[in-house]
Amino acid sequence: MGNQVINEYLRDTLPNRWIRRLERSEHENRLFCSDTDYLFQLLWFLQDHTYTRFQVLIDICSIDYPSRKRRFEVVYNILSTRYNSRIRVQTSVDNITRISSVVSLFPSAGWWEREVWDMFGVYFINHPDLRRILTDYGFEGHPLRKDFPLSGYVEVRYDDSEKRVVSEPIEMTQEFRYFEKASPWDRPGTLWRSQARSDANRD
């Protein structure tokens, strides 16, 4: 059963309230879930139904679109080994919307959901152990959000006097910053001339 057949079957079978859009490409189908309330039922159907059998969860990831009202796109990539087919299930959530955990369907989702929670702050209800997985305990914020500062909020270092790792607020000393106001591409020949001068001085 190819991607096109599965696409047509899902279009005819799934309730309209479950899906917002269904797309097909050469290598996979993309299914946009209309509401997070239906996400668990949708994934359960895809996993258990005789003509789908998407029983392998490849990964769960997220994308941040700060300009959207529902800024986080959560993506489930699942595989059917029986029909040699892939499908990408996507849903959108805002800062406070919770998503049902799918650990009971796909045990490997436990790790992926922890990563999405840690990096983006998307909360999964009924998760057996929703803790940070890539950052340290007590870490502030979620690093892959677009509004998270590049330098972070705190720095971690080892203190020789206290013989332990300490966290301190970030301090950027002004004299260590270097601002190159003029771009070498604005003035043709500037870059190679300055390089030639430095080479001559070195000789």
Buried (B, 14 or more C-beta within 10 A) or exposed (E): BEBEEBBEBBBEEBEEEBBBEBEBEEEBBBBBBBBBBBBBBBBEBBBEBEEBBBBBBBBBBBBBEEEEEEBBBBBBBBBBEEBEBBBBBBBBBEEEBEBBBBBEBBEBBBEBBBBBBBBBBBBBEEBEEBEBBEBEEEBEEBBBBEEBEEEBEBEEEEEEEEEEEEEEEEEEEEEEEEEEEEEBEEEEEEEEEEEEEEEEEEE
